[in-house]
Amino acid sequence: MNKGKTEATFSPRVAIVTGAGRGIGRATALAFARHGMAVALASRRPADLMAVEAQIQEIGGRALALPTDVSVTAEVEHLVEETERTLGDIDVLVNNAGVVERSLVVATSDESWDRVLDVNLKGAFLCTRAVLPHMIERRQGRILNVSSISGRLGTPQLASYCASKWGLIGFTKAVAEETAPHNVQIVAVCPGSVATEMLTKGLPGAKPDMTPDAVASLLLYLATEAPDALNGSAVDMFG
């Protein structure tokens, strides 16, 4: 990172949060808005996004609901362009959008594998690629990738999900090496079990260790106060 920059001077004003309609994404968008950031909300569920947008507006914040499939290049480019046009320069990107499809490897179809990797890993790549040029030009920005403890461990019947989350950690570390000279920080977060609809679907019977709000509090810290030395890190989080 640029050693001439005082770390405390980063005060983000605009963020994009993907998968913002539910769970960790929703909690993060609300936490960012309470902190004073304008937030672009992205997911494939317009009704969920509109509900979060209304919640943010009720607390006096600024939000922009932008239905987006993060696995589609044109939709990601539209997300970034509309955010910049309406809210301003993007300071923070949270790559949180994710899906899970449970099956044994021998029963996993090509289509199922592709769906999981396209959203969880390709989506993070597309969003990162879209925001980075302006962050590099402005010499500031933070990209936060929501991985999982499944990016550290293997779970039966979740091979595609685990592969996507392990890949997200590797992606984070590689991009951090590219962005460090430009004063752009990228970090992965690896939560344990979180009380979300995805956990219920992916691991029926699992008992969550933490709430979405707990993960959102870490993401807010990483977006606003984390030292430059965390660049490229994968931060484990357990309840």
Beta strands, then each sheet from edge to edge (+ up, - down):
strand 1: 14-18
strand 2: 38-43
strand 3: 63-67
strand 4: 92-95
strand 5: 141-146
strand 6: 184-191
strand 7: 234-237
sheet 1: 3+ 2+ 1+ 4+ 5+ 6+ 7+
end
